[in-house]
């Protein structure tokens, strides 16, 4: 179960030894909490074996249409894992479209028996682009990584795991202290230890006792 920002805000004020606003307003601390949520989510999704922040959904690509807005996806898109199209209950992987191949692919009817045109894809700015076109609508099955929406009010709910709220609070407190020009070496050491604990916990979700043989995709550095 996720936590509201108001709950984390109260806990953060305890951590900063400022139960009522003095140095930091609620709006300032909410900003730091929102930044910490983005940092934590991004860190979790890059850990090998975590499996966090992945989402699978399908969407319809209308006939004679080659683009689909990333903003139309359910989650805040970050990175493609796979795109597929279904034909007779078999999922066919879509291949990436290389830069400069638009003209070649537009004239190709890359179809399977039954008339389904299997496109290639690329990402242009904030849209998926699929070629070649098809005279029929197609359903695309997308598996992708995502990040939480940007938060700005105390009533919003965090999208990171509630188990990691203490880690999120220490990161948010680091942002607050850093902006205030405060250096706290013991705190930074504590935060680094917490990050190492996250790494052990998350990689164990898939690899278990063999976690030590798996290299992470992200650094433990406080200032990554």
N, C-alpha and C positions, 0 to 999 in steps of 0.2 A: 504494500500500500504506500503510495507516495505522500509527500508532506506538503502542506501549504507554506508559502513564503513567510507568512506571519509567524508560524511556529519556529522556523529557522531563524527569523529575525530576532525573536525573543532570546533564543539560545545564543545567538551571536553577540547580543548585547551583554550577556553574562560573561562570555569569553573575553570580551573587550573591557570588562569591568566598567561598563557604562549602562546601567539599567534604564536610565532615562537620557534622552538626547542632550548632549553637551557638545562634544567635538564633531559627532556625525549625526545628521538627520536620518529619519527613517528612509527617505527617498535615496539618500546616498548609500545606505547599507543595502537596500533592495537592489540597487545597481550592482554593487559588488557581489551580492548573492547570485544575481542573474549571470554575471560574468563567470563566477565560480561553477555554476551549473554547466555552462558551455564548455569550460575547461575540463570538468570531470567527465562529461559525456564523451567529449572528443578523445580523452585519454582512455576511457573504458573500451570504446569501439576499436581502438588500434591495438589493444592487447591480444596477442595470439591466443586463440582458444576461448576468448570471453563470450563471443556470440551476442554481445549487447548491441542494441541500436541497429538491428536489421529488421527490415519490413518487406513483406511480400504482398503485392496486390496486382490486380489486372485493370486495364483500361482499354477503351475502344478507340481505335484510330479510324475515323470515318473514311468512306470511299474518296479517292482522289485527293487525299490529304497527306502531307508529308511531315508535319510538325505537331508536337504535343508539348504544352507548357509544363515545365517542372513544378510550377506553383499549383498545378491542378492535382498533383499527387497528394495523398493523404498526409504524409509526413514531410518534414523539411529536408529535401533531398541534399545529399552530400556526395555520394559515390555509387556508381553502378557495381553490382556484383554479377548479375546476369540478366539478360532479356531473352525471352523465349516466345514462340508462337506454337499453338497446338494444332496438330493435324492427326485425326483418327486416334486420339488419346495418346499421342506421342509428342513430347515437347522438343521442339527443334530450337537449338541455340541460334541467336542472331549474331552475326559477325560484325565487328566494327567497320565503319566506313572510313577509309583513309582520305586525308585531305587531297583534293584534286581529282578524286574519282567520281564526282557527282555526274559529270557528263556521260561517263561510260556506263554507270549503273542505271541512269535514267532510261536508257534504251534497252536494258536487259529485262526480260521477263523471267525472273528467277522463281519458277513455280514448281510445286510438287504435284503429283497426280491428284486431281480433284479441283485444280484451279487456284489453290491458295498461293499468293505471291509472298515469298519469304524475303523481307527487306534486310538491308544492312542499316546500321544506326551510327549516329554520332551525336555530340552535344554542341550546339551553337548557343553561346550566351546562356540564356535561361530556358532553352527548349531542347527536347529530343528532336532529331531529324531522322526520318526513315525513308529510304529509297531502295528499290523503285516504287513508284505509286502502284496502287491497285484500284480496279474499278469496283471492288467490294470492300466493305468494312472489315477490319481485322482486329482481333483481340490480342493485345500484348500483355505478357505476364512478366512483371518486373520484380526483381529482388534487389534491394538497394540498402545502403547505409544512410542513416539520418541523424539529425541533431535536434534537440528540443527547440521549441519556439522561444523567441526572445521575451523575457518576462519584464514587467514594469510595475506591477501592483502587488500589494501584500496578500490579496485574496486568491492569487493564481496558485496552481499546484505544480510543484516541481516534477520533472519527468525522469530524473535520475533515481536509482534505487534508494529507498528510505534507509537501508542498512548503512549507506555511506554518507548520511547527513553530517556526522561529525567531521568527516574528511572535507566535505563541501564547505563547512563552516570555517575550518582552519584555512582553506584556500581563500575564502572571501575575506577573512580577517587579515590575511597577508596582503591582499589588494588594498584594504583600508589603511593598514599601517604603512605600507609602502608609499601611498599617496600623501600620507601625513608626514613623511620623512622619518619614520621611526624604524630603526634597525633592531631586530630581536633575534640574535643568533640561536638561542635555545629553542625558540618557536620554529625557526626554519629547520633545525635538526629534527624536531618532532614531526613537522609536516613531511619531511623526506622519509622518515620511518613509516608514516601512515601510507604514503604512496607505495613503498616497497610491500607493505601488507596487502594493499589492493592488488598488486601484481601477483602475489602468491595466491590469493583467494580466487581471482578471476581466471588465471591460467589453469588452476586446478579443476575448474568446472568441466573441462573437456579432457585434459591430459592426466589428471589425477597425480599419482605418485611419480609420473615421468615428467612432471612440470620442469624439473631442473634441466632437462635436455632441450627445452624450447626457448628460443631467443625472442625477446619482446620486440615489437615494432616501434616502441616509444621509449623516450628517455625518462628517467626518474627525476631529472633536474627540476628544481623548483622554478627555474626561470625558463622552461621549455616554451 
